[in-house]
Amino acid sequence: MFFDKPRLYLQIHFFKKTQMKKIILFSALIFIAAAPTFAQNNGAIHLSKGQKYVVENKITTNSSSEVQGQQMESNADITTVFNINVDDVKDNNYNMTNSIAGIKMNMTMAGQNVTFDSDKKEDMDGQMGTNIKGYINKPNPVTMDASGKIIIDDKKDSLKDSASTQTAMLLKQLGDPEAQGYGATFAFVAIPQNAKAGTTWQDSTSKDGVTRVTNYTIKEIKDNIATLSISGTETRDTKMQMNGMDINTKTNGKFTGEETVDKNTGVILQNNSTMDASGNVSAMGQDFPTTVKATLQTTVKPM
């Protein structure tokens, strides 16, 4: 049988290059996936039964990775919309039913463009839509205490069951929806009691290899709307699998931003922040030095 070595070499090279592109794309999202945080102070969130909110969270990234001596650029614009319903207030906890209402993606990597809009039937009928249908508009029970901490029981994580699909992996890398309370951590923050301009506090969380420290300072309070200055650091030492291949990520990042919050309720009206991160992504026996610049914009509106 004739053995075409040049063709085999090209096929292997193409496969490796394709895998590298996927790795770089996911690594960019890993760098900026928001870790859940909650206010560790004497403040509390005040919501009422029956309240509903729409949360729109937009992430824009520009990443650069060195692959075999060449720079590979990738860009991504991803918008996720959540619906939040406060069903009941009991034992100082908020019982909610929240859902992912929509996802829009526009990603460019190595000259290739990928777009997706869950509001478009043709996209939902495609490969990515087929994988994501089970997550859109699916009601998820969420329990959050008055400090803003999401209380998670030992039930099975539905995304882990299907983590072999690239869509499920993408959702996980954007931040575990369950740990984020399907939008709740983007929507609420507890302001300390008797807060005034100049009040400061700090949150620190560490879970699954991600350590995040967030510093808050109240810049001003006007008509019960508090303007907060935010800054912090995040380090990651994580491992994930893609198609049976281990991907290790070690990064350090810094972020700054500003958000406006209803002081009386703890509802975050708007958040704008930027992040710079750098580090190494290791896969296929290689290290890929990577840098990422990201902007995050979040708005919360009552339904």
C-alpha positions in Angstrom: 0.0 0.0 0.0 1.3 3.4 -0.9 2.1 5.5 2.2 1.9 9.2 1.5 4.3 10.7 4.2 4.0 14.3 3.0 0.2 14.2 3.1 0.2 12.5 6.5 2.6 15.2 7.8 0.3 17.9 6.5 -2.7 16.3 8.1 -1.0 16.0 11.5 0.3 19.6 11.2 -3.2 20.8 10.3 -4.7 18.9 13.2 -2.2 20.3 15.7 -2.7 23.8 14.3 -6.5 23.5 14.6 -6.2 22.2 18.1 -3.9 25.1 19.0 -6.4 27.6 17.7 -9.1 26.1 19.9 -6.8 26.0 22.9 -5.9 29.7 22.4 -9.6 30.7 22.1 -10.5 28.8 25.3 -7.5 30.1 27.1 -8.5 33.7 26.4 -11.9 33.0 27.9 -10.3 31.2 30.9 -8.3 34.4 31.7 -11.3 36.6 32.1 -14.0 34.2 33.4 -15.6 36.0 36.3 -15.1 34.2 39.6 -18.1 34.5 42.0 -17.6 37.0 44.8 -19.8 38.3 47.6 -19.5 41.1 50.0 -17.9 40.1 53.3 -19.1 43.0 55.4 -22.0 43.9 57.7 -24.2 45.0 54.8 -27.2 43.1 53.3 -29.1 42.9 50.0 -32.8 43.8 50.3 -35.1 42.3 47.7 -38.8 41.7 47.6 -40.8 38.7 46.6 -42.0 38.9 43.0 -39.3 41.2 41.8 -37.8 40.4 38.4 -34.6 41.6 36.7 -32.8 41.3 33.3 -29.0 41.1 33.5 -26.9 41.7 30.4 -23.3 40.8 30.7 -20.9 41.6 27.8 -17.3 40.5 27.6 -14.9 41.8 25.0 -11.4 40.3 24.8 -8.3 40.7 22.7 -5.6 38.0 23.3 -2.2 37.3 21.8 -0.4 34.0 22.2 3.0 32.8 20.9 2.6 29.5 19.0 5.7 28.0 17.5 7.5 31.3 17.4 4.5 33.2 15.8 2.0 35.5 17.4 -1.6 34.3 17.1 -4.3 37.0 17.7 -7.9 36.3 18.7 -10.8 38.5 19.5 -14.2 37.7 21.1 -17.4 39.6 21.9 -19.8 37.6 24.0 -23.0 38.8 25.5 -25.0 36.7 27.9 -28.5 37.7 29.1 -30.0 36.3 32.3 -33.5 36.5 33.7 -33.8 36.7 37.5 -37.1 36.0 39.4 -37.3 36.5 43.2 -39.8 33.8 44.1 -39.7 34.0 47.9 -37.8 35.4 50.9 -37.3 32.9 53.7 -34.9 32.4 56.6 -32.8 35.4 55.4 -32.4 33.7 52.0 -33.7 34.6 48.6 -35.2 31.8 46.6 -35.0 32.5 42.9 -35.7 31.0 39.5 -33.1 32.2 37.1 -32.2 31.4 33.5 -29.9 32.1 30.6 -32.2 34.1 28.3 -29.8 34.5 25.4 -26.2 34.3 24.2 -24.5 36.2 21.3 -21.0 35.5 20.2 -18.7 37.1 17.6 -15.2 35.5 17.7 -12.3 36.0 15.3 -9.1 33.9 15.4 -6.4 33.5 12.9 -8.6 35.1 10.2 -11.6 32.9 10.9 -14.8 34.3 12.2 -17.4 32.5 14.2 -20.8 34.1 15.1 -23.8 32.8 17.0 -27.1 34.4 18.1 -29.5 32.3 20.2 -32.3 34.6 19.0 -31.8 33.4 15.4 -33.6 30.2 14.4 -30.9 29.3 11.8 -28.2 29.5 14.5 -30.1 27.5 17.0 -30.7 24.8 14.3 -26.9 24.6 13.7 -24.3 22.6 15.5 -23.7 25.1 18.2 -27.4 25.8 18.7 -28.1 22.1 19.0 -25.6 21.8 21.9 -26.8 25.0 23.6 -30.6 24.5 23.4 -30.7 22.7 26.7 -29.4 25.8 28.5 -31.4 28.6 26.9 -34.5 29.6 28.9 -34.1 26.7 31.2 -35.4 27.6 34.7 -32.8 27.0 37.4 -33.5 27.2 41.2 -31.1 29.5 42.9 -30.7 30.3 46.6 -28.8 33.4 47.7 -28.3 34.7 51.2 -28.5 38.3 52.2 -24.8 38.9 51.8 -25.0 37.9 48.1 -23.4 34.4 48.5 -24.9 31.7 46.3 -25.7 28.6 48.2 -25.1 25.5 46.2 -26.2 22.0 47.3 -24.6 18.7 46.2 -26.8 18.2 43.2 -25.2 17.2 40.0 -23.9 20.0 37.7 -25.7 19.7 34.4 -22.8 21.3 32.5 -20.3 18.8 33.8 -22.4 16.0 32.3 -21.9 17.4 28.8 -18.4 19.0 29.2 -17.2 17.0 26.2 -19.0 19.4 23.9 -17.2 22.6 23.0 -20.3 24.7 23.7 -20.6 23.4 27.3 -16.9 24.0 27.8 -17.3 27.5 26.4 -20.1 28.2 28.9 -18.0 26.8 31.8 -15.0 29.0 30.8 -17.2 32.1 30.8 -17.8 31.3 34.4 -19.7 28.5 36.0 -23.4 29.6 35.6 -24.5 27.6 38.7 -21.8 29.2 40.9 -22.8 32.6 39.5 -26.4 32.0 40.4 -27.3 32.3 36.7 -26.7 36.0 36.7 -27.2 36.8 40.4 -23.6 37.5 41.3 -23.5 40.1 38.4 -26.7 41.8 39.7 -26.3 42.3 43.5 -23.7 43.5 46.0 -24.1 44.2 49.7 -23.2 47.7 50.7 -21.9 48.1 54.3 -24.3 49.6 56.8 -23.9 53.4 57.4 -21.7 53.6 54.3 -20.6 57.0 53.1 -18.1 58.4 50.6 -14.7 57.0 51.4 -16.0 53.7 52.9 -13.8 50.8 51.8 -14.0 47.0 52.1 -12.4 43.9 50.6 -13.6 40.5 49.3 -11.4 37.5 48.9 -12.4 34.2 47.4 -10.4 31.1 46.5 -11.9 28.1 44.8 -10.9 25.5 42.1 -7.5 27.1 41.6 -8.8 30.7 41.2 -7.9 33.3 43.9 -9.6 36.7 43.5 -9.2 39.7 45.7 -11.5 42.7 45.1 -11.2 46.1 46.7 -14.2 48.4 46.9 -14.3 52.2 47.7 -17.4 54.3 47.7 -16.6 57.4 45.6 -19.9 59.2 46.3 -23.6 58.6 47.2 -26.3 60.7 45.5 -30.0 60.1 45.8 -29.3 56.6 47.3 -27.2 55.7 44.3 -23.6 54.7 45.3 -20.7 55.0 42.9 -18.1 52.4 43.7 -14.5 52.2 42.6 -13.3 48.6 42.1 -9.8 47.2 41.8 -8.2 43.8 42.5 -6.1 40.9 41.4 -6.7 37.4 40.2 -4.4 34.4 40.0 -5.3 31.1 38.2 -3.7 27.7 38.4 -6.3 25.5 36.7 -6.7 22.4 34.6 -9.4 21.4 32.1 -9.8 18.8 29.4 -10.7 19.3 25.8 -11.2 16.2 23.6 -9.3 14.2 26.2 -6.3 16.6 26.2 -5.2 18.3 29.4 -4.9 22.1 29.3 -3.1 23.8 32.3 -3.5 27.5 32.8 -1.3 29.6 35.1 -2.0 33.4 35.0 -1.9 36.6 36.9 -4.3 39.5 36.2 -5.3 42.9 37.5 -8.6 44.6 37.1 -10.1 48.0 37.7 -13.6 49.4 37.2 -16.6 51.4 38.5 -20.1 50.4 39.3 -23.3 52.2 40.4 -25.4 50.5 43.0 -28.8 51.2 44.5 -27.6 51.6 48.1 -31.0 50.6 49.7 -31.4 47.3 47.8 -27.9 46.3 46.6 -28.9 46.1 43.0 -26.0 46.8 40.7 -27.3 49.2 38.0 -24.2 49.2 35.9 -20.7 47.8 36.0 -17.8 48.7 33.7 -14.4 47.2 34.3 -11.2 46.3 32.4 -8.7 43.5 33.0 -5.1 42.7 31.9 -3.8 39.2 32.4 -0.8 37.2 31.3 0.7 33.8 31.9 1.1 30.4 30.2 -1.2 27.9 28.8 0.3 24.4 28.6 -1.1 21.7 26.3 0.2 19.1 23.8 3.6 19.2 25.6 4.0 22.9 24.8 3.8 26.2 26.7 1.9 29.1 25.1 2.8 32.5 26.6 -0.5 34.4 26.4 -1.7 37.9 27.2 -5.3 39.1 27.4 -7.0 42.5 27.6 -10.6 42.4 28.4 -13.5 44.8 29.1 -16.7 43.8 31.0 -20.0 45.7 30.9 -23.0 44.7 32.9 -26.4 46.3 33.2 -29.3 45.3 35.4 -32.8 46.4 34.8 -36.1 45.6 36.5 -38.6 43.6 34.3 
